[in-house]
């Protein structure tokens, strides 16, 4: 868990941008619309990978804490299984707030990540808003670096 899970998506985005630059002479309108759609989808993908990373991180950290207790193993196993099941239903804002409290991540950085979360879910709902891929990558990477 010591590598940035967002890096491969960022590299794929950079490659797609280079491809768009190479074909700009072909049907400009379709290319520009596709470019905008691709940028939104890369923000969504960055968020999804980030959210998966947070969930995995919290599961691993909580598992270690629960198994460190002096309670009988069968009780800690039950508690962790319950936590792991419930954790899947936590909304992204709750996950970010938990990170803010447990890792002392600045409120401003958490607010920026929350904006990315809202944007990502608005993409799914086809609502207009704009977060750039660069902004999403830089913001979420700052948080990942604090976690690894």
C-alpha positions in Angstrom: 0.0 0.0 0.0 3.0 2.3 -0.5 2.2 3.3 -4.1 -0.1 5.9 -5.4 -3.2 4.1 -6.9 -4.0 7.2 -9.0 -0.7 7.3 -11.0 -1.8 4.8 -13.7 -5.0 6.7 -14.3 -3.0 10.0 -14.5 -0.6 8.5 -17.0 -3.6 7.2 -19.1 -5.1 10.7 -19.1 -1.9 12.3 -20.3 -1.7 9.7 -23.1 -5.2 10.4 -24.2 -4.5 14.2 -24.2 -1.5 13.6 -26.5 -3.7 11.5 -28.8 -6.3 14.3 -29.0 -3.6 16.8 -29.9 -2.4 14.6 -32.7 -5.8 14.3 -34.3 -7.2 17.8 -33.9 -7.6 18.3 -37.6 -10.3 15.7 -37.9 -13.9 16.9 -37.2 -13.1 19.5 -34.6 -16.5 19.5 -32.9 -16.6 15.8 -32.3 -13.0 15.8 -31.0 -13.7 18.7 -28.6 -16.9 17.1 -27.2 -15.1 13.8 -26.8 -12.2 15.5 -25.1 -14.6 17.1 -22.6 -16.3 13.8 -21.9 -13.0 12.0 -21.5 -11.8 14.6 -19.0 -15.0 14.2 -16.9 -14.6 10.4 -17.0 -11.0 10.6 -15.9 -12.1 12.7 -12.9 -14.7 10.1 -12.1 -12.1 7.3 -12.4 -9.6 9.1 -10.2 -12.4 9.5 -7.6 -13.4 5.8 -7.8 -9.8 4.6 -7.4 -9.3 7.1 -4.5 -12.5 5.9 -2.8 -11.4 2.3 -3.1 -8.0 3.1 -1.7 -9.6 4.9 1.3 -11.9 1.9 2.0 -9.0 -0.6 1.8 -6.9 1.7 4.0 -9.5 2.0 6.7 -10.2 -1.8 6.6 -6.5 -2.6 7.1 -6.0 0.0 9.8 -9.1 -1.0 11.7 -8.4 -4.7 11.4 -5.0 -4.1 13.0 -6.5 -2.1 15.8 -9.3 -4.6 16.5 -6.9 -7.6 16.5 -4.6 -5.8 18.9 -7.2 -5.8 21.7 -7.1 -8.2 24.5 -10.6 -9.5 23.7 -11.0 -13.1 22.6 -10.2 -13.6 18.9 -13.8 -14.8 18.1 -15.2 -11.5 19.4 -12.7 -9.3 17.5 -13.3 -11.3 14.4 -17.1 -10.6 14.7 -16.6 -6.9 15.4 -14.3 -6.5 12.4 -16.6 -8.5 10.1 -19.5 -6.2 11.2 -17.4 -3.1 10.6 -16.2 -4.3 7.2 -19.8 -5.0 6.1 -21.1 -1.6 7.3 -18.1 0.3 6.0 -19.1 -0.5 2.4 -22.2 1.6 2.9 -20.5 4.7 4.3 -20.9 7.6 1.9 -17.7 9.3 0.6 -18.2 12.4 2.7 -18.2 10.2 5.9 -15.0 8.5 4.7 -13.3 11.9 4.1 -14.4 13.1 7.5 -13.0 10.0 9.1 -9.7 10.6 7.4 -9.7 14.2 8.5 -10.2 13.2 12.2 -7.8 10.2 12.2 -4.9 11.5 10.1 -5.2 15.2 10.9 -5.6 16.1 7.2 -6.4 19.8 6.8 -10.0 20.8 6.5 -9.3 22.7 3.3 -7.8 19.6 1.6 -10.8 17.5 2.8 -13.2 20.3 1.4 -11.4 20.1 -2.0 -11.7 16.3 -2.0 -15.4 16.7 -1.2 -15.8 19.0 -4.2 -14.3 16.3 -6.4 -16.6 13.7 -4.9 -19.7 15.8 -5.6 -18.4 16.4 -9.2 -17.8 12.7 -9.7 -21.3 11.8 -8.6 -22.8 14.6 -10.7 -21.1 13.1 -13.7 -23.1 10.0 -13.0 -26.3 12.0 -12.7 -25.3 14.0 -15.9 -25.4 17.3 -14.0 -23.1 20.2 -15.1 -20.2 21.2 -13.0 -16.5 21.4 -13.7 -13.5 20.0 -11.9 -10.3 19.5 -14.0 -8.5 16.2 -14.1 -5.3 18.0 -13.0 -7.1 19.5 -10.0 -8.6 16.1 -9.0 -5.3 14.3 -9.4 -3.3 16.8 -7.4 -5.8 17.1 -4.6 -6.4 13.4 -4.2 -2.7 12.6 -4.5 -2.0 15.0 -1.6 -4.3 12.9 0.6 -2.9 9.6 -0.6 0.6 10.8 0.2 -0.5 11.5 3.7 -1.9 8.0 4.0 1.1 6.0 2.6 
